[in-house]
Amino acid sequence: MFYRKNRKIILPVIVFPILLIIWEAYIKIFHISSYVLPDPYALLLSFIELFTGGTIWPHIAVTMQEIFLGTLIGIAIGLVLGYIMAKIKILERLIMPFVIIIQTAPKISLAPLFILWMGLGLKSKAALVILVVSFPIMINEVSAIRSIDPNVYNLMKILKANPWQRFVKIELPYSVEMLLSGIKLALTQAMTGAVIGEMIGAKAGLGYLLNLGRETFDIKLILNAVILLSAIGLLLYLVSEFIEKHALYWKVIDKEVMG
């Protein structure tokens, strides 16, 4: 019972030391230079030094600011566009082809344009995040509204509900589950958009550190930046999962009842 409840934590705790041992053994057996791949202890020391020296905090703050600002605006835009397109089909037919064209374009090819138009600061990175976040939110919102049973709308007409009441009582509750799924996907993509923008051109951020490490052949800096980005991505995923679990609490209750 204890293992079943905590296996998401127990398994990584068991596997992580094994990976470190394999890492260390690989370096020793094949005599890998520290310039190519540092040993776990040396990497840990450099990681601690980044935080104790205070040099890493501004870069984390910049990346997180880009992610949160872009995500909030992207969610808002995705919701509005998705709702409008779900209600007005002709508008969807007009807009959707252009949205798909923009989304299928590699984000790394769009990043230089955003930087030329908006500069090296926050705006260009937030714009990239907005671009990658708004699409899954918009698509999920359209699907959620379209999946509502027409009989539910007929009932609301019989009850003489106005558009606002239909939105609050029917459309919003029906779209919560798919919206939260879209947000979970959007958060992981948001970090990708921010890092791509920083790697193309930036004055600060974790993507900027990746570039700096590459240019100075500092493998420890590159690995530390990758570890931090992975940790941030995992944290964002866990937060979105926590929100989803508590927002959709009735599904958890159903699972417990079913055993």
N, C-alpha and C positions, 0 to 999 in steps of 0.2 A: 504493500500500500504506500509506504513512504517513498519507494523508488518510483512508482507510477506517478505520484504527485510532483516529484522533484527531478524527474529524469532529464528535463531540459537544462538543469543546472549541473546535475551529477555527471552526465556524459562529457560535457566540455571540460569539467574539472579533471576527469580521468585522462582524457585524450591530450590535453595541453602539455603536461609534463613529458608525455611520450614523444610529442612533436619536437620539444626542446632537446631531448636526448638524441633523436635522429639528426636534428640540425647540427648539434655539437659533434656528433660522430662523423657526419659527412665532411665537416671542415677538417677534422683531425686526419681522417683516412686519406682524403684526396689532397691534403695540404693546400686548402683554399686560402688565398691571400685576404687579409682584412679589408683591402681596398675593393675586393669583389664581393665578399660576404663576411661581415663581422660575426663573431660568436655571440650567443645570446646575452652573456654577461656584459660584454663591451657595449652592446646595443642598449641594454638596460641602463647602464651608467650614462650614456649620451642622452637617453630619454629623460632621465632624472635631471640631468644638467640643463636641458632645455627649459624645464619647469622651474627649477630653483633659480636659474639665471633670469627668469622673467621674460625671455625673448619670444617665447611661443604664444603667450597670452593674447597679444594684439592680433596675431594672425588667426587664432581660433575665433576671436571676437568678430573679425571682419567676415570670415566665412559663414559663421552662424547668423550674422546680421543679413547677409545676402540671401541665405536660405530661408529665414523666417519672413523677411519682407517680401521676397518673391513668391513664397508659398501662400502667404495670406492674400496677396493681390491676385495670384493665379487662381486660387480657390474661388474668390469672389467673381472673377471674370468667367471662369468655367461654369459656375452655377448660373449666372445670368444668361450667358449665351446658350447653355444647355437647355434651360427652361424655355427661353424664347423659341429655340429651334424645335423643341418638343411640341410646343403649342401652335407654331406656324410652320407647316411642312414645306411650303414654297420657299420660305427663308432658309430652311435647312438645305434644300436642293441648290440654292444659290451660293450659300456660304461654305458648305461642307467640302466641296472640291478644293477650294483655296486653303482651307484649314489642313486638309490631308497633304497637300503639296508642301506646305510649310513644315509640317510634322515629319514628313519623310525625308526632307533635306537634312543631311548630317549637321548636327549642332556645332561641330568643330569648324564647319565651313561658314556658319552664320555668325560665330563669335567675332571674327575680325570686323564684320560690318557693324555690329553693335558697338564695338569699341571705337571705331572711327566716328560713328554717329554720336555716341554718348560719353566717350572718354574712358580713361582707365579706372575710374572710381566705381562707386557702388551701383550707379544707374545701369551700366552695361551688364553687369553680372546679375542684378535683380531681373533685368529684362529677359535674360536667357532662362533664368529660373521660372519666371512667369510663363514663358513659352512652353517649357516642358511640363509644367504643373497643370496648366489650364486644360490641356487636351484630355487627359484621362478623367478629370472631373466633369468636363463637358459631356463626354461620351457616356459616362455612367449616369449623369443626370437625365440625358435624353432617354436612355434605356429604362430608367426607373419610372419616369413619367409615362412612357409608352406602355409599360407593363401593367398599369392600373386597369382593373376590370371596368369596362364601360358601364356595367350595372351599378357600380359605386357612384359614378357621376350621375346616373339616372336617379338614384336615391337622393342625392344632394339636390337635384332639381325639384324633386317632389317636396323636399323639406324647405324649398325656396332659399337655399344657401347662396350667399353672394360670392363673388370670385375670391375675396380674401378668406372667407370661411372655408371654401373648397381647398385653398392652398394650405391653410393651417391644419385643418382636420383630416385631409386626405393626401394631398400631394407631398407635403413635407414629411409626414410619418412614413409614407410608402418609399420615399427616396433616401431615407437615413441610412439603411444598410448598404446600398450600392454606393452612396456618397462616401461613407467611411472606408469602404474598400478602395475607392478611387483615391482618397487621401493617403492611405497606406502606400499605394503604388507611387503617388505623386511625391511623397517625401523622399523616397529613395532616389527618384529621378532629379529632384531638386538639388541634391548635393552634387550629382553628376554635372548638372548645368552650371552650378557655381564654380566647380573646379575647372571645367573646360574653359570658362571665361577667364579665370585667374591664370591658367597656363598659357593662354594666348597673349594676354597682356594685363598686368596688374602691378600695383605697388606693395600689396600685402595680401595675406591669405595663405591657406595651406596649399593651394595649387601653385601659388607663387613660390613657396618653399620647395615644391617638387622641381620646379624649373631651376631654382637656385642650386639645389643639390646636383642636378644634372650638369649644369654649367661649371660647377666647381669640383665635380667628381667626388662628391661627398655622399657615399652610399648610406651612411648612418642617418643623415638628414632626410634622404629620400624614404628610407624605411620607416623612420619615425613619423613622417608626414602621412605615409600610407596607413600606418597603425592608427593614428589619430582619426583619419578619415573613416576607416573601418569602424572604429569605436563610435564615432558620431552617427554613422549610418545605422549601426545596431541600436543605439540609444533612441534614435528617431523612430525606428521600426517598433521597438518595445513600447514607446510612448503611444504611438498610434494604435497598437494592439491593445494596450491597457484602456484607452479611450473607447475603442470599438467594443471591448468586452463589457464595459460598464454601461455604455449607451444602449447596447443590445442585450441587456441583462435577462430578458425573458427567454432568449435562446439558451443561455446557460442554465436557467431553471428547467427548461424543457429537457435538456440533456441529462440533468441530475434526476429528473422524474423518470426518464426512460431507462436510467441505470447505465 
